């Protein structure tokens, strides 16, 4: 049997599913991608209005792996990609009601007032801190143990909110900041590990977006796959009958049924128990996600006194504000706002304030504007605004997350020909999901060829 005669159904047209489909299609497999929405991309959503461009999901791609660079070249996206300007390396952290640059060098660390003299001297003890024997540990416990309280409050806490919309007191350092965990395991010290890893790191890395926004990437993959991607298709059930998997659902409001040799699911973990209707999937209902609202605000240049000369501004929990952070979107990439305007992308909710995420646009806009007005010296009202609510946006890799990963592995072991992938397994960033899709495609290829 040739590859063309082996049928693969992929549930979900987000970046994980599209990446898996792209690889398998290149191996001449008969691939079908089922996507519920009218457009592909999953959480990668770009909103256009006049000359405003808002990223409702991920705002940037940190590209550093050879496989992702090659994908962009194969899709002819390198000419459409935009590298963030040099100012993107500058990050602001709010402390005592004003944004302070996060030190990015030893010299700037020594003179910054983001950390006290006591906290700076505390870092000198880090190489002598004993290694933990725990199998897992929260980010908060790990950072406090190795670096002290201030780095947790005014460096790590805001970054955890920015990346995961999460709470460092509950998130697992092993699963969210694996590089730090591995440094302690391998070198016994973060400072020693950073020094040695910097010397060995020669990989090319760039912070990117695209001139039409980040959704340009999944759309480009879908265009290559062409008719293999079926949008407006909701999966209602997946059942194995003998050696075949039967997929049923609604396509353009009409019932449909397909059969496949294998299934790759990239749907959110919490949606799987209802679709597969098997008790082995039920624990995935409890896999935690954080809700998040994205509030984009546009202003005239003259309305903002702050130079916006950086990536953005993160607000630590210790500052007792509701806004998690603000990206200086029009400073990061061109084409995000009309001429003589600025676009700010603000985030609210997350694990810190989940009850706020689902509020209406006007209420969230008032909350955010009241908090960032003084921090960035903003006058007047925004001339543009846009809101997107994500009820379950980012999976929370909490302490003990291994139980979910083990459950998924057990499902795959019992349900031969089923592969489960997504941002709840292997990392939440866009490049992480691309690589996870490639990895799953390789596993599917191996399975189908009996290797």
C-alpha positions in Angstrom: 0.0 0.0 0.0 1.4 3.4 -1.0 1.3 6.4 1.2 -1.5 7.9 -1.0 -3.7 5.0 0.0 -3.3 5.7 3.7 -5.7 8.2 5.0 -5.0 10.6 7.9 -7.7 12.7 9.7 -6.4 15.8 11.5 -8.7 17.4 14.0 -8.1 21.1 14.3 -6.6 23.7 11.9 -4.4 25.5 14.3 -0.7 25.7 13.8 0.0 22.3 15.4 -2.5 20.5 13.1 -1.4 22.4 10.0 2.2 21.7 10.7 1.6 18.0 11.0 -0.5 18.0 7.9 2.2 19.9 5.9 4.8 17.3 6.8 2.6 14.3 6.1 1.3 15.8 2.8 4.9 16.2 1.7 5.2 12.4 2.2 2.2 11.9 -0.1 -0.3 10.8 2.5 -4.0 11.5 2.0 -4.5 14.1 4.6 -7.7 15.9 5.7 -7.7 18.7 8.2 -11.0 19.5 9.9 -11.4 23.1 11.2 -14.5 24.4 13.0 -13.9 28.1 12.2 -14.1 29.8 8.8 -10.4 30.5 8.9 -7.5 28.4 10.0 -5.0 29.5 12.7 -6.6 28.5 16.0 -5.4 31.0 18.6 -3.3 32.8 15.9 -5.8 35.4 14.9 -5.1 38.8 13.2 -7.7 41.5 13.1 -7.6 44.2 10.4 -9.5 47.5 10.5 -8.5 50.3 8.1 -4.8 50.7 8.8 -4.9 49.1 12.3 -3.5 45.6 12.7 -4.2 43.8 16.0 -2.9 40.4 17.0 -5.6 38.8 19.1 -3.4 35.8 19.9 0.4 35.5 19.8 2.1 38.7 18.9 5.5 37.4 18.0 7.4 34.3 17.0 10.9 33.7 18.5 12.4 31.6 15.7 15.6 29.8 16.5 15.3 26.2 15.2 16.5 25.1 11.8 13.2 23.4 11.1 11.1 26.5 11.6 13.5 28.6 9.4 13.2 26.0 6.7 9.4 26.0 6.9 9.3 29.8 6.4 11.6 29.5 3.4 9.5 26.7 1.9 6.3 28.8 2.3 8.1 31.8 0.7 7.4 33.8 3.9 11.0 35.0 4.5 10.3 38.1 2.3 7.1 38.8 4.2 8.6 38.3 7.6 9.5 41.4 9.8 12.1 41.3 12.4 11.4 43.3 15.6 13.5 46.4 15.9 16.5 46.8 18.3 14.3 48.5 20.9 12.4 45.2 21.3 15.2 44.0 23.5 14.2 46.6 26.1 11.5 45.5 28.5 9.8 47.7 31.1 8.7 46.4 34.5 6.4 48.6 36.6 7.6 49.3 40.1 6.3 52.0 42.5 3.9 53.2 39.8 6.4 53.8 37.0 7.9 51.7 34.3 11.6 50.8 34.8 13.8 49.1 32.2 14.7 45.5 33.0 18.5 45.3 33.2 19.9 43.3 30.3 23.5 43.4 31.2 25.7 43.1 34.3 26.4 46.9 34.2 22.8 47.8 34.0 21.9 45.3 36.7 24.4 46.9 39.1 22.9 50.4 38.7 19.2 49.6 38.3 16.7 50.6 41.0 14.4 47.7 40.0 16.2 45.6 42.6 17.5 46.6 46.0 21.2 46.3 47.0 20.3 43.5 49.2 18.7 41.6 46.3 21.7 42.1 44.2 24.1 40.8 46.8 21.7 37.8 47.3 22.4 36.7 43.7 26.0 36.1 44.7 24.8 33.2 46.8 23.1 31.5 44.0 26.0 29.1 43.0 26.1 27.9 46.6 22.4 27.1 46.9 21.7 23.4 47.3 20.0 21.5 44.5 16.4 20.4 45.2 15.6 16.7 45.4 11.9 17.3 44.5 10.5 15.7 41.4 8.7 19.0 40.6 8.5 22.5 42.0 6.6 25.6 41.5 8.3 28.5 39.7 7.8 30.7 42.8 9.5 28.1 45.1 12.3 27.5 42.6 13.1 31.2 42.0 12.8 32.2 45.7 15.0 29.3 46.7 17.8 30.1 44.2 17.5 33.8 43.7 15.4 35.4 46.4 12.1 37.1 46.7 12.7 40.3 44.7 13.6 38.6 41.4 10.4 36.6 41.7 8.3 39.6 42.3 9.8 42.0 39.8 11.2 39.8 37.1 9.8 36.3 37.0 6.2 37.0 38.2 5.4 39.5 35.4 7.0 37.4 32.7 5.0 34.3 33.8 1.9 36.5 33.4 3.1 37.7 30.0 3.9 34.3 28.6 1.4 31.9 30.3 -1.2 34.3 31.8 -0.3 32.1 34.8 0.5 32.1 38.5 4.1 31.3 39.4 2.9 29.9 42.7 1.1 27.1 40.9 3.0 26.6 37.6 5.7 24.0 37.4 9.2 25.2 36.7 10.1 21.8 35.1 7.3 22.2 32.5 7.4 25.9 31.9 11.0 27.0 32.3 12.7 23.6 31.5 16.0 25.3 30.7 16.3 26.7 34.3 15.2 23.3 35.8 17.8 21.5 33.6 20.5 24.0 34.5 20.1 23.2 38.2 20.0 19.4 37.4 23.1 19.5 35.2 25.2 22.3 36.7 23.8 22.8 40.2 23.6 26.5 39.5 21.7 28.9 37.2 24.7 31.3 36.9 27.0 28.4 36.0 24.5 27.0 33.5 23.9 30.4 31.8 27.6 31.0 31.4 28.2 27.6 29.9 25.1 27.5 27.7 25.9 31.0 26.3 29.3 29.8 25.2 27.8 26.8 23.4 24.8 28.6 21.8 25.5 29.4 18.2 21.9 29.1 16.8 20.4 31.9 14.8 17.4 33.5 16.6 15.0 36.3 15.6 11.9 37.8 17.0 9.5 37.9 14.0 6.1 38.7 12.7 4.7 39.1 9.1 3.6 42.2 7.2 0.0 41.0 7.2 0.1 39.7 10.8 0.9 36.4 12.3 -2.2 34.6 10.8 -0.3 34.9 7.5 1.6 31.8 8.6 -1.2 29.3 9.1 -3.0 30.7 6.0 0.2 30.1 4.0 0.3 26.5 5.1 -3.4 26.0 4.4 -2.9 27.4 0.9 -0.3 24.8 0.2 -2.6 22.1 1.5 -5.5 23.5 -0.5 -8.5 21.2 -0.5 -7.0 19.0 2.2 -8.2 21.7 4.7 -12.0 21.6 5.4 -13.2 24.7 7.3 -16.6 25.2 8.8 -16.4 21.6 10.0 -17.3 20.7 13.5 -16.3 17.3 14.8 -19.0 15.6 16.9 -17.7 12.1 17.4 -14.7 9.9 16.6 -15.1 6.1 16.9 -12.8 3.3 16.0 -14.4 0.5 14.0 -11.9 -2.4 13.4 -8.8 -0.9 11.7 -10.6 2.4 10.7 -11.5 5.5 12.6 -15.0 7.0 11.8 -15.3 10.8 12.0 -18.8 12.3 12.2 -19.8 15.9 12.4 -21.3 18.9 10.7 -19.8 20.5 7.6 -21.3 23.7 6.4 -24.4 22.8 8.6 -24.7 19.5 6.8 -23.9 16.1 8.5 -20.9 14.2 7.2 -19.0 11.0 7.9 -15.4 10.1 6.9 -13.1 7.2 7.6 -9.3 7.3 8.2 -6.5 4.9 9.0 -5.2 7.1 11.8 -6.4 10.3 13.7 -4.2 13.2 14.9 -6.1 15.4 17.3 -4.8 18.9 18.0 -8.1 20.1 19.6 -8.1 21.6 23.1 -7.7 18.8 25.7 -11.0 19.6 27.5 -12.9 19.0 24.2 -11.7 15.4 23.8 -13.9 13.5 26.3 -17.1 14.5 24.6 -15.8 13.7 21.1 -14.3 10.3 21.9 -16.9 9.3 24.5 -14.5 7.0 26.4 -13.8 7.2 30.1 -10.1 7.1 29.5 -10.4 10.7 28.2 -12.3 12.1 31.2 -9.3 13.2 33.3 -8.5 15.7 30.5 -11.6 17.7 31.5 -9.5 18.8 34.5 -6.5 20.1 32.5 -6.4 23.8 33.6 -6.6 26.7 31.2 -6.5 30.4 31.9 -9.0 32.9 30.6 -7.7 36.1 29.0 -8.9 39.3 27.4 -6.9 41.3 24.8 -7.7 45.0 24.7 -6.1 46.9 21.9 -6.1 50.7 22.1 -5.0 53.2 19.5 -3.9 56.8 20.0 -2.4 59.8 18.2 1.4 60.1 18.9 0.9 63.3 20.7 -1.5 61.7 23.2 1.4 59.5 24.7 4.3 61.1 26.4 6.2 57.9 27.0 8.6 57.2 24.1 7.4 53.5 23.9 11.0 52.6 23.2 10.7 48.9 24.0 8.9 45.6 23.7 6.3 46.6 26.2 5.5 47.0 29.9 4.8 44.1 32.3 3.0 44.8 35.6 4.0 42.6 38.6 1.3 41.2 40.9 3.0 43.1 43.8 1.9 46.4 42.2 -1.7 45.6 42.9 -3.1 46.5 39.5 -5.5 44.5 37.3 -3.7 44.9 34.0 -1.2 42.2 33.3 0.9 44.0 30.8 1.0 46.2 27.6 2.8 45.5 24.3 4.0 48.6 22.4 2.8 47.0 19.2 3.5 49.8 16.8 7.0 50.1 18.2 7.7 46.4 17.7 6.7 46.1 14.0 5.7 48.6 11.2 2.2 48.5 9.8 0.4 48.1 13.1 -1.1 51.6 13.2 -1.8 54.5 10.8 0.9 57.2 10.4 1.3 59.4 13.5 -0.5 56.9 15.7 0.5 54.3 18.3 -1.1 50.9 19.1 -1.0 49.4 22.5 -2.1 45.8 23.1 -3.2 45.2 26.7 -3.9 42.0 28.6 -6.2 41.4 31.5 -7.5 38.4 33.4 -5.3 35.3 33.3 -4.8 33.1 36.4 -4.2 36.3 38.4 -7.6 37.8 37.9 -9.7 35.2 36.0 -13.0 36.8 37.0 -12.1 39.9 35.0 -11.3 38.3 31.7 -15.0 37.8 30.7 -16.1 41.4 31.4 -17.5 43.4 28.6 -15.3 45.5 26.3 -16.3 48.9 27.7 -15.6 47.9 31.3 -12.3 46.3 30.5 -11.2 49.3 28.4 -12.0 51.7 31.3 -10.1 49.5 33.8 -7.0 49.2 31.5 -7.0 52.9 30.5 -7.3 54.1 34.1 -4.2 52.0 35.0 -1.9 52.7 32.0 -2.9 56.4 31.6 -0.5 57.5 34.4 2.1 54.9 33.7 2.6 56.0 30.1 1.4 59.6 30.4 -1.6 59.2 28.2 -4.1 62.1 27.6 -7.5 61.9 26.1 -9.4 58.9 24.9 -8.3 56.2 22.4 -9.2 56.8 18.7 -9.4 53.1 18.1 -10.2 50.1 20.2 -10.7 46.3 19.8 -11.4 43.5 22.2 -11.0 39.7 22.0 -12.0 37.3 24.9 -10.4 33.9 25.1 -12.3 31.8 27.7 -9.6 29.1 27.7 -6.5 30.5 26.1 -3.3 29.0 27.5 -3.0 25.6 29.2 -1.5 25.9 32.7 1.4 23.6 33.2 0.9 23.4 36.9 2.9 21.4 39.5 1.9 17.8 39.0 1.3 18.3 35.3 2.9 14.9 34.6 -0.4 13.3 35.5 -2.0 14.8 32.3 1.0 14.0 30.1 1.0 10.4 31.4 -2.8 10.1 30.8 -2.3 11.3 27.2 0.5 8.7 26.7 -1.8 6.0 28.1 -4.6 7.0 25.7 -2.2 6.7 22.8 -1.0 3.4 24.0 -4.5 2.0 24.3 -6.0 3.7 21.3 -3.7 2.5 18.5 -3.6 4.9 15.6 -4.6 7.9 17.6 -2.1 10.7 18.3 -2.8 13.7 20.6 -1.0 17.0 20.2 -1.5 20.6 21.0 -0.2 23.5 23.1 -0.9 21.5 26.2 1.9 19.1 25.3 5.4 20.3 24.3 5.1 24.0 24.8 2.7 26.9 24.2 4.7 29.1 21.8 4.0 29.1 18.0 7.5 27.6 17.2 6.9 25.0 20.0 3.6 24.0 18.3 5.2 23.8 14.9 7.9 21.5 16.1 5.3 19.4 18.0 3.3 19.0 14.8 6.4 17.9 12.9 7.2 15.4 15.7 3.7 14.0 15.6 3.9 13.7 11.8 7.0 11.6 12.2 5.3 9.3 14.8 2.3 8.9 12.5 4.6 8.0 9.5 6.5 5.4 11.7 3.2 3.9 12.8 1.7 3.6 9.3 4.9 1.9 8.1 5.0 -0.6 10.9 8.5 0.6 12.1 
